[in-house]
Amino acid sequence: MNNVCTRIIDDSNPGSPSGNEYGSPRMCGSTEAVQITKDGFLACQDCRIEVTNRQLYKSDKAVLEANTPTSIYILKTPQGSLKIGRAVDLYRRLQELHRDQFGGRLQVLASFVGTHQDEADLHIWFNDFRITGVLGEQFYDVPAIRDHAQSVGIDPAGQLAVSRYSRYTPQNDPKTNKDYVK
């Protein structure tokens, strides 16, 4: 199988790829690409990083985000709700949620490597327990979600983030964002 990166890198015309002198799109061409979608989209590590960090076509970025492994987590908030989300850097996400949204210490109930689709599946699976009227993908603390979290556990990367977070002290007073808390 030929693993050549298929991301168009000649995108000087925003919104659509421009062609080379022969009128065809210019591809990255790296032979270190991996398949990141079911339909065969291939990207090398450099292109994955570049697409993630730049404002490119929404479809390219969405494809990469949907298939890039991240930490899927289930947290207990200081207010008692459960939050299901995902983060590339779980420790940094815990800091953000503590400092800017929930105003206090969070408890990690589960953490595992997954994709955007895995997170979406959890939201669908536990939709009957979703708290309406608040932001942040929050759910009632019910046995079904707790049992799932316990069965999944906390992976080694999550354990490291939890260990680092246990020593975290915000430099400024944490805020409780009224959009995230009833």
Secondary structure as a PSIPRED ss2 file (coil, helix, strand):
# PSIPRED VFORMAT (PSIPRED V4.0)

   1 M C   1.000  0.000  0.000
   2 N C   1.000  0.000  0.000
   3 N C   1.000  0.000  0.000
   4 V C   1.000  0.000  0.000
   5 C C   1.000  0.000  0.000
   6 T C   1.000  0.000  0.000
   7 R C   1.000  0.000  0.000
   8 I E   0.000  0.000  1.000
   9 I C   1.000  0.000  0.000
  10 D C   1.000  0.000  0.000
  11 D C   1.000  0.000  0.000
  12 S C   1.000  0.000  0.000
  13 N C   1.000  0.000  0.000
  14 P C   1.000  0.000  0.000
  15 G C   1.000  0.000  0.000
  16 S C   1.000  0.000  0.000
  17 P C   1.000  0.000  0.000
  18 S C   1.000  0.000  0.000
  19 G E   0.000  0.000  1.000
  20 N C   1.000  0.000  0.000
  21 E C   1.000  0.000  0.000
  22 Y C   1.000  0.000  0.000
  23 G C   1.000  0.000  0.000
  24 S C   1.000  0.000  0.000
  25 P E   0.000  0.000  1.000
  26 R C   1.000  0.000  0.000
  27 M E   0.000  0.000  1.000
  28 C C   1.000  0.000  0.000
  29 G C   1.000  0.000  0.000
  30 S C   1.000  0.000  0.000
  31 T C   1.000  0.000  0.000
  32 E C   1.000  0.000  0.000
  33 A C   1.000  0.000  0.000
  34 V E   0.000  0.000  1.000
  35 Q E   0.000  0.000  1.000
  36 I C   1.000  0.000  0.000
  37 T C   1.000  0.000  0.000
  38 K C   1.000  0.000  0.000
  39 D C   1.000  0.000  0.000
  40 G C   1.000  0.000  0.000
  41 F C   1.000  0.000  0.000
  42 L E   0.000  0.000  1.000
  43 A E   0.000  0.000  1.000
  44 C C   1.000  0.000  0.000
  45 Q H   0.000  1.000  0.000
  46 D H   0.000  1.000  0.000
  47 C H   0.000  1.000  0.000
  48 R H   0.000  1.000  0.000
  49 I H   0.000  1.000  0.000
  50 E H   0.000  1.000  0.000
  51 V H   0.000  1.000  0.000
  52 T H   0.000  1.000  0.000
  53 N H   0.000  1.000  0.000
  54 R C   1.000  0.000  0.000
  55 Q C   1.000  0.000  0.000
  56 L C   1.000  0.000  0.000
  57 Y C   1.000  0.000  0.000
  58 K H   0.000  1.000  0.000
  59 S H   0.000  1.000  0.000
  60 D H   0.000  1.000  0.000
  61 K H   0.000  1.000  0.000
  62 A H   0.000  1.000  0.000
  63 V H   0.000  1.000  0.000
  64 L H   0.000  1.000  0.000
  65 E H   0.000  1.000  0.000
  66 A H   0.000  1.000  0.000
  67 N H   0.000  1.000  0.000
  68 T C   1.000  0.000  0.000
  69 P C   1.000  0.000  0.000
  70 T E   0.000  0.000  1.000
  71 S E   0.000  0.000  1.000
  72 I E   0.000  0.000  1.000
  73 Y E   0.000  0.000  1.000
  74 I E   0.000  0.000  1.000
  75 L E   0.000  0.000  1.000
  76 K E   0.000  0.000  1.000
  77 T C   1.000  0.000  0.000
  78 P C   1.000  0.000  0.000
  79 Q C   1.000  0.000  0.000
  80 G C   1.000  0.000  0.000
  81 S C   1.000  0.000  0.000
  82 L E   0.000  0.000  1.000
  83 K E   0.000  0.000  1.000
  84 I E   0.000  0.000  1.000
  85 G E   0.000  0.000  1.000
  86 R E   0.000  0.000  1.000
  87 A E   0.000  0.000  1.000
  88 V C   1.000  0.000  0.000
  89 D C   1.000  0.000  0.000
  90 L H   0.000  1.000  0.000
  91 Y H   0.000  1.000  0.000
  92 R H   0.000  1.000  0.000
  93 R H   0.000  1.000  0.000
  94 L H   0.000  1.000  0.000
  95 Q H   0.000  1.000  0.000
  96 E H   0.000  1.000  0.000
  97 L H   0.000  1.000  0.000
  98 H H   0.000  1.000  0.000
  99 R H   0.000  1.000  0.000
 100 D H   0.000  1.000  0.000
 101 Q H   0.000  1.000  0.000
 102 F E   0.000  0.000  1.000
 103 G C   1.000  0.000  0.000
 104 G C   1.000  0.000  0.000
 105 R C   1.000  0.000  0.000
 106 L C   1.000  0.000  0.000
 107 Q E   0.000  0.000  1.000
 108 V E   0.000  0.000  1.000
 109 L E   0.000  0.000  1.000
 110 A E   0.000  0.000  1.000
 111 S E   0.000  0.000  1.000
 112 F E   0.000  0.000  1.000
 113 V E   0.000  0.000  1.000
 114 G E   0.000  0.000  1.000
 115 T C   1.000  0.000  0.000
 116 H H   0.000  1.000  0.000
 117 Q H   0.000  1.000  0.000
 118 D H   0.000  1.000  0.000
 119 E H   0.000  1.000  0.000
 120 A H   0.000  1.000  0.000
 121 D H   0.000  1.000  0.000
 122 L H   0.000  1.000  0.000
 123 H H   0.000  1.000  0.000
 124 I H   0.000  1.000  0.000
 125 W H   0.000  1.000  0.000
 126 F C   1.000  0.000  0.000
 127 N H   0.000  1.000  0.000
 128 D H   0.000  1.000  0.000
 129 F H   0.000  1.000  0.000
 130 R E   0.000  0.000  1.000
 131 I C   1.000  0.000  0.000
 132 T C   1.000  0.000  0.000
 133 G C   1.000  0.000  0.000
 134 V C   1.000  0.000  0.000
 135 L C   1.000  0.000  0.000
 136 G C   1.000  0.000  0.000
 137 E C   1.000  0.000  0.000
 138 Q E   0.000  0.000  1.000
 139 F E   0.000  0.000  1.000
 140 Y C   1.000  0.000  0.000
 141 D C   1.000  0.000  0.000
 142 V C   1.000  0.000  0.000
 143 P H   0.000  1.000  0.000
 144 A H   0.000  1.000  0.000
 145 I H   0.000  1.000  0.000
 146 R H   0.000  1.000  0.000
 147 D H   0.000  1.000  0.000
 148 H H   0.000  1.000  0.000
 149 A H   0.000  1.000  0.000
 150 Q H   0.000  1.000  0.000
 151 S H   0.000  1.000  0.000
 152 V H   0.000  1.000  0.000
 153 G C   1.000  0.000  0.000
 154 I E   0.000  0.000  1.000
 155 D C   1.000  0.000  0.000
 156 P H   0.000  1.000  0.000
 157 A H   0.000  1.000  0.000
 158 G H   0.000  1.000  0.000
 159 Q H   0.000  1.000  0.000
 160 L H   0.000  1.000  0.000
 161 A H   0.000  1.000  0.000
 162 V H   0.000  1.000  0.000
 163 S H   0.000  1.000  0.000
 164 R H   0.000  1.000  0.000
 165 Y H   0.000  1.000  0.000
 166 S H   0.000  1.000  0.000
 167 R C   1.000  0.000  0.000
 168 Y C   1.000  0.000  0.000
 169 T C   1.000  0.000  0.000
 170 P C   1.000  0.000  0.000
 171 Q C   1.000  0.000  0.000
 172 N C   1.000  0.000  0.000
 173 D C   1.000  0.000  0.000
 174 P C   1.000  0.000  0.000
 175 K C   1.000  0.000  0.000
 176 T E   0.000  0.000  1.000
 177 N C   1.000  0.000  0.000
 178 K C   1.000  0.000  0.000
 179 D C   1.000  0.000  0.000
 180 Y C   1.000  0.000  0.000
 181 V C   1.000  0.000  0.000
 182 K C   1.000  0.000  0.000
